[in-house]
Amino acid sequence: LTITFSDIYAQNLKYAHNIIDTLCSPTFAGRSYEFDNDGKAATYLENEFKALKLKKFEKSYKQNFSINVNVLNGKNSVILGEKTLKVGSECMIRAHSAPAHGTFEIVKFTPEIIRNQAKFDSLIAQNYKGKAVLIDTSGLRKPSFSDTYTRYFTGNALGASVILKISDKNLMQVPATFSASFTEIEIMRDALPDSFTTLSLDIDSKFLKNENTQNVIGYIKGKSDTCIIFSAHYDHIGMMGNGVYFPGAHDNASGTAMVLDLARHYKFQKKKPNYTLVFMLFSGEEIGLRGSSYYVENPLFPLSKIKFLINLDIVGSGDKGIQVVNGKEFRKQFDILTQLNENQHYLPQIKIRGSAANSDHYPFFVKGVPSFFIYTLGDYKEYHNIYDRADAVPLSGYEGLFKLMVDFVENLSSK
């Protein structure tokens, strides 16, 4: 019996790896909106639902909606002085950036200059159209510098064509629902050449207005119309021009894989579940919970029918356990979760948080739906960068979390 049980869960893990490998492949290029990469990913997920023979609420598994988003959809060359920077590792072109083509004179704002009022006043009086302004962010720890930075450089009050920021932190990308009038680039300090006075750019971007995207939703009919939902977002950051994309293994191919794996698990159970089990895969999470927000305003069945929603987002680690957002809001269910884990030792620890508007559970929570957002804790830290790859994500807590979810639903279904 032990061998059989282990083999079943090993197969689950193999299936999850396959889903993550596929979603993180160049075929989907980061699962965002350049060249319909979100649509390609949605069709792949739809085909997985079809293979599992999940039921549809309407004619399609897809629920379409529209978004506004700025994309970096072509050239992405950044040359500082004579050095060509590696996009993604040495520099990051911010997602809201306008197109930029040509060579720009660089005006440097160092912490020393900002502290020298006379020099600073002289510099800010200049015309920066057609120029690049470089700001060293190491001074942000000091309130006076931070105030100046916010006033002049956040939002580009100087009207420069390019804003350059020197950073000591790991580079991360954040999607944008708007297109700025300037280009913004963050550069790692250790990537700076010894000397430079100019910046040469060849960057393409495009603002997509009312771009179509889609949630992917299916279900397994239970004995009752009351529902338990497993959700995850499948979208990610997308591309940063030609040849560079953000794979998004941890965030959130891992959660998408677990939702599919759970659907697979329940579909092949011999007994009919007590409650209807719904599997929701959202788009638009990275640009502000757009898919889940659209769903709660356009539900496919009454929200009052939802007994509980479990949102799985960033579940690719787990060697240090899990964190449960809304645990303090739904203490009874949280205590059930922790008791199940204490009985079976699935995960090293379960930590509790209050409410937070940080993933797709939140629009449901605002509407009064009991919900958890669960993410894993561990040493794996890659996030919103080019290194969050399928071959890097450890899935160290995957099996334990999967089993805990099955037990938790079984407990909820018995009530």
C-alpha positions, 0 to 999 in steps of 0.5 A: 500500500505504501508503494502504491500510494507513493507511486500515485503522488510521484505521478502527480509530481511528474504531471506538475513538472510537465505543466510547468515546463510547458508553460515556461517554454519559449512557445508562450514567452512569459504568458503575457500579451505580446503576440497573443502569448496569453491566448496561446497559454489559455488554449493550452490550458483549455485543452488540458481541461478538455482532456480531463473532460471537465464540464463547462458553464457556458459554450467555452471554458474561456471567459473573455474580457479586455485590458489595457497594457503596455508591451515591449514587443520588439527591439531592446538594445541598450548601449551605455558608452561603448558597452552593450548591456545584457537586457534582463541581467544587467539592465531592465527596461521598465514595462511602461517605457515609450519607444526609444531610438537614437543616442542620448547625452547623459546628465548624471545626478549623484547623491553628492550633486543632490546634496549641493544645492547650488549645483542641483539648482543649476542642473534642474534648470536645464532643458532635458528634452532629448537627453537621458537623466541618470540617478544613483538610487543609493541615496534613497535611504536618506529622507532628504534625498528620497524627497528630492527623488520623489519630486523630480525623478518619480514620474520624470518631472524634468521632462527627460527622454530617458530616465536611468536608475542605478541599482544595487538590488536584483532586477525585477519587472512589473507590468504596466497598464499605461504607456509613459512619455519617456523610457525608463531603464534600471541598471545594475551598478556592477554592470556600469562601464568605467566611463560613459557620457552617452546612451544608445537605445533601440527599443520598441514598445506598443500600447494595447488598448482593449486587448482581449484576454481570457480566464479558463474555467471548468468544473466537476459536478458534485452532489450539491450545487454548492462549490469549492473553488481552486484558483490560480493565475496563469499569466506572467510578465511576458517579454522584454523585446526580442529574445528575452522573456520572464518564464514565471515558474514559481509565479505562477506556473506552479499554482496553475500546475497544482490546480490542473493536478487537483482537477486530474486527481478529482476527475479520476476519483470513483465517487462523486464529490459532495460539493461541485469542484470548480477550477479557475485559471485567471489572466490579468493578475499581474496587472492588478487582479483583472481576471478575478475582478472581472469574474466576480462582476460577471460570475458564471454562477451565484457567488453565494454558492461558494463554500470556500475558495483556495487560491494557489499563487507562488507554490513552487518552493515549500521547504519552510512551509506555507503562508495563509493569507486570510487565515486570521479572517477565517480562523475556524478553517485555518485551525482545521488546516493546521490540525490536518498538517499536525496530524500528517506532517505534510509541511514544516509549518503553516504561518498565518496572515490577515487579509491582503489585496495581493492575489486573486482571492481578494476580489472574492473576499471583498464580495464576502466569499470565504477564501484563502490565498496560499503561497509557499515559503522557502529558500527559492527567491526568484521573482519577476525576473528572467531566472524564475525558470522551470528547471530552477523551481524546486517544488520542495513542498508540492506533494505535501501541499497537494495532500493537505489540499485534498484533506482540507477539501475532504474535511470541508465536504463533510460539514 
